[in-house]
Amino acid sequence: ILSMVGAIPALLVMLKLRAEERAGRTEHLLARAVSRTQLMGSFMVLSMVVAAAMQVLSVLGLWSTAAASTVDPFPLGDTLLASLVYVPLIWILVGLAASLIGFAPKRAGLVWLYLGYTLFAVYFGNLLQLPDWMVKITPWGYIPNVPMEPIGASTIFVSLMVAAILIVLGLYGYKQRDISG
C-alpha cells in the first residue's frame, strides 16, 4: 500500500509535462536547443528519482515507528532492501503515464484510474475474494509478501523490462506526435 501511495508524487511529476504542454509553457523550450526527448526525459528522470525516494522515505517512517513500538523490529537494511522491490512497479506506472502522454495525451489521466484499480484489487482482493486474474493485471499482483516471502530475480527483471519498454514507447511517441500549445 505504501508503494502505491508513493506512486502518487511520481505520477504527479510525470503528468506535469502534459499540464505544462496544455498551458503552453513547453513551446519556448522546444523552440530552442531542447529536444523533445530531453524535455520528456527530464520529467521522466525526476519522476523515477521521486519514486525511489518516496519508497525509501515511507519505509524509513514505517520502520522507525516499528522500532519505537516493538522490542525486535526487522533490521533496517533488510527492510530497505525489501522495499526497493516495489520501485520498478512504480516505474511501470510512470512508463504507462509517459506512453499515454506520448501516444494519447488527452487520455494521460487514465493512469490514475489504473492506480485506483490497482489499489482496489490488491487491498480488497482477498477480502472480496476477487479472481486471481483481477489482481494479476496489476504490477503488484506478481510480487510476493516481501520480506516474509522470497522474490525471484526474474520477477524484478521482468518488472524492469516492462517499465523500460513503456518508457521507451513514451519517449518515442512524444518525439513523433504534434505538440499542442
C-alpha positions as CSV (number, residue, x, y, z in Angstrom):
1,I,0.0,0.0,0.0
2,L,2.9,2.4,0.8
3,S,4.4,1.9,-2.6
4,M,1.0,2.7,-4.3
5,V,0.7,5.8,-2.2
6,G,4.3,6.6,-3.1
7,A,3.4,6.3,-6.8
8,I,1.2,9.4,-6.5
9,P,4.1,12.0,-6.3
10,A,6.0,10.2,-9.1
11,L,2.9,10.3,-11.3
12,L,2.3,14.0,-10.5
13,V,5.8,14.8,-11.7
14,M,5.4,12.8,-14.9
15,L,1.9,14.2,-15.7
16,K,3.2,17.8,-15.0
17,L,4.7,17.5,-18.5
18,R,1.2,17.2,-20.0
19,A,0.0,20.1,-17.8
20,E,2.8,22.3,-18.9
21,E,2.1,21.4,-22.5
22,R,-1.6,22.3,-22.1
23,A,-0.7,25.6,-20.5
24,G,1.6,26.5,-23.5
25,R,4.8,26.6,-21.5
26,T,6.7,24.0,-23.5
27,E,6.8,25.9,-26.8
28,H,9.5,28.2,-25.8
29,L,11.7,25.3,-24.6
30,L,11.1,23.2,-27.7
31,A,11.8,26.2,-30.0
32,R,15.3,26.3,-28.6
33,A,18.0,23.7,-28.4
34,V,16.0,21.4,-26.1
35,S,14.8,18.3,-27.9
36,R,11.5,16.5,-27.1
37,T,13.5,13.6,-25.8
38,Q,15.4,15.8,-23.4
39,L,12.2,17.5,-22.2
40,M,10.3,14.3,-21.5
41,G,13.5,12.7,-20.2
42,S,14.0,15.3,-17.6
43,F,10.4,14.8,-16.3
44,M,11.0,11.0,-16.5
45,V,14.2,11.0,-14.6
46,L,12.8,13.3,-11.9
47,S,9.7,11.1,-11.6
48,M,11.8,7.9,-11.3
49,V,14.0,9.5,-8.6
50,V,10.9,10.7,-6.7
51,A,9.5,7.2,-6.9
52,A,12.6,5.7,-5.3
53,A,12.8,8.5,-2.7
54,M,9.2,8.1,-1.7
55,Q,9.6,4.4,-1.3
56,V,12.7,4.8,0.9
57,L,11.2,7.6,3.0
58,S,7.9,5.7,3.6
59,V,9.8,2.6,4.7
60,L,12.0,4.7,7.0
61,G,9.0,6.2,8.6
62,L,7.3,2.8,9.0
63,W,10.5,1.2,10.3
64,S,11.1,4.0,12.8
65,T,7.6,3.6,14.1
66,A,8.1,-0.2,14.4
67,A,11.5,0.3,16.1
68,A,9.9,2.6,18.7
69,S,7.0,0.3,19.5
70,T,8.4,-3.2,19.2
71,V,11.2,-4.9,21.0
72,D,12.8,-6.6,18.0
73,P,11.9,-4.9,14.6
74,F,13.2,-6.1,11.3
75,P,16.8,-4.9,10.6
76,L,16.7,-1.6,8.8
77,G,18.9,-2.8,5.9
78,D,16.8,-5.8,5.2
79,T,13.6,-3.7,5.3
80,L,15.0,-1.1,2.9
81,L,16.3,-3.7,0.5
82,A,12.9,-5.4,0.5
83,S,11.1,-2.2,-0.1
84,L,13.2,-1.4,-3.2
85,V,11.4,-4.4,-4.9
86,Y,8.4,-2.1,-5.4
87,V,10.3,0.7,-7.1
88,P,10.2,-0.9,-10.6
89,L,6.4,-1.3,-10.1
90,I,6.1,2.4,-9.6
91,W,8.3,2.9,-12.7
92,I,5.8,0.8,-14.7
93,L,3.1,3.3,-13.8
94,V,5.5,6.2,-14.7
95,G,6.2,4.4,-18.0
96,L,2.4,4.0,-18.6
97,A,1.9,7.7,-18.0
98,A,4.7,8.5,-20.4
99,S,3.3,6.2,-23.0
100,L,-0.1,7.9,-22.7
101,I,1.5,11.3,-22.9
102,G,3.3,10.2,-26.0
103,F,0.5,8.5,-27.9
104,A,-2.8,9.6,-26.4
105,P,-2.1,12.8,-24.5
106,K,-5.8,13.6,-23.8
107,R,-6.0,10.2,-22.1
108,A,-3.0,10.6,-19.9
109,G,-5.2,10.9,-16.8
110,L,-6.3,7.3,-17.2
111,V,-3.1,6.3,-15.3
112,W,-5.0,7.5,-12.2
113,L,-7.8,5.1,-12.9
114,Y,-5.3,2.2,-13.3
115,L,-3.6,3.2,-10.0
116,G,-7.0,3.3,-8.3
117,Y,-7.9,-0.1,-9.7
118,T,-4.5,-1.5,-8.5
119,L,-5.1,-0.2,-5.0
120,F,-8.6,-1.7,-5.0
121,A,-7.6,-5.1,-6.5
122,V,-4.6,-5.6,-4.2
123,Y,-6.1,-4.2,-1.0
124,F,-9.6,-5.6,-1.3
125,G,-8.8,-8.6,-3.5
126,N,-8.6,-11.1,-0.7
127,L,-11.5,-9.6,1.3
128,L,-13.8,-9.6,-1.7
129,Q,-12.4,-12.9,-3.0
130,L,-11.7,-11.5,-6.4
131,P,-10.4,-13.9,-9.0
132,D,-6.7,-14.2,-9.2
133,W,-6.6,-12.7,-12.7
134,M,-8.0,-9.4,-11.5
135,V,-5.0,-8.9,-9.2
136,K,-2.6,-10.2,-11.9
137,I,-3.4,-7.4,-14.3
138,T,-1.7,-5.1,-11.9
139,P,2.1,-5.0,-11.5
140,W,1.7,-5.6,-7.7
141,G,-0.1,-8.9,-8.5
142,Y,3.3,-10.6,-9.2
143,I,5.2,-9.5,-6.1
144,P,5.1,-11.9,-3.1
145,N,4.7,-10.6,0.5
146,V,8.2,-9.1,0.9
147,P,10.2,-9.6,3.2
148,M,8.3,-12.6,4.5
149,E,8.5,-14.4,1.2
150,P,11.4,-14.6,-1.2
151,I,11.2,-12.9,-4.5
152,G,12.9,-14.2,-7.7
153,A,15.3,-12.2,-9.7
154,S,13.2,-12.9,-12.8
155,T,10.2,-11.0,-11.3
156,I,12.4,-8.0,-10.7
157,F,14.0,-8.3,-14.2
158,V,10.6,-8.6,-15.9
159,S,9.3,-5.6,-14.0
160,L,12.3,-3.5,-15.0
161,M,11.9,-4.6,-18.7
162,V,8.2,-3.7,-18.7
163,A,9.0,-0.3,-17.2
164,A,11.8,0.2,-19.7
165,I,9.6,-0.7,-22.7
166,L,6.8,1.6,-21.6
167,I,9.4,4.4,-21.0
168,V,10.9,4.0,-24.5
169,L,7.5,3.8,-26.1
170,G,6.6,7.1,-24.3
171,L,9.7,8.8,-25.4
172,Y,9.2,7.6,-29.0
173,G,5.6,8.7,-29.0
174,Y,6.3,12.1,-27.6
175,K,9.1,12.6,-30.2
176,Q,6.8,11.7,-33.1
177,R,3.5,13.4,-32.2
178,D,2.4,17.0,-32.7
179,I,2.8,19.1,-29.6
180,S,-0.2,21.3,-28.9
181,G,0.0,24.6,-27.2
